[in-house]
């Protein structure tokens, strides 16, 4: 995410610096300055931010106390630390939805595995760790009492399982002056083995009225948070046509990668405009598109090799984005490919060809 945001900063002549725990981070060679260090260490984050005019993040797992103190010293931090505190904790996130009457699945908060037994009469559930879960990690399905031994023994959200028709997402943006912009709704198709988005389809094929409702919900969330930056809102569409918010991410997100080629303003350009308090760009769709996540192939770990890359690159309307990660692992996100076309069905057909051809091995 940081790498793709940095590519946008060049056009606006923004001087950049990056902090990342990985000495070979994808952002390293694109940033004006690179600092290797822990995002969770107070002093490291605080020292990094002291001489910066604006700070932003590509992952929520950052020391919020350091960001709060930097904000108090006059450093602009977007999204704001108070927003990150809510979103970083899935329990606080769910309580925020409840407080502001935002539709979401029924839930209870539990402190540990033992406390789940008080709710065994209402299976199935999805258990989600309150802190630290992402990309399918920190999520466990409880279909019955027989699944309890594998449950997380940590503070969690116990969420009533949603029988959904499909999963959708909306990217929305807001700048500090309160101007907002919302992108068209997209459909998501997940790799069930890794619980990661495998395909993204734009525009969504759900009913227009439901699309408008989803966009309205996303706008409501970012306005209630009074957040500056880009916010990704993932939602379920239930089989009875109800929209329920699943999770939110206060940053550019996997569900908005296609906007680089398929929309007049990319989610990265929009995030940069928002945190610089510039007028927001048009979110209008230029082309129907499909995004394919490039995941590390099962059974391979080591120096990444991209099979059949040349065959994919020569396909018309196909745009390959490799993330610069040297080491591949099973299901690790290594890049994405966006296919744009005048026709969504044609883009879907080509996306399946890309998926069959381009493999990330070692």
Secondary structure, 3 states (H helix, E strand, C coil): CHHHHHHHHHHCCCCCEEEECCCCCCCCCCCCEEEECCCCCHHHHHHHHCCCCEECCCCCCCCHHHHHHHHHCCCEECCCHHHHHHHHCHHHHHHHHHHCCCCECCEEEECCCHHHHHHHHHCCEEEEECCCCCCCCCEEEECCHHHHHHCCCCCEEEEECCCEEEEEEEEEEECCCCCEEECCCEEEEEECCCCEEEEEEECCCCCHHHHHHHHHHHHHHHHHHCCCEEEEEEEEEECCCCEEEEEEECCCCHHHCCHHHHECCCHHHHHHHHHCCCCCCCCCECCEEEEEEEEECCCCCEECEEECHHHHHCCCCEEEEECCCCEECCCCEEEEEEEEECCHHHHHHHHHHHHHHCEEEC
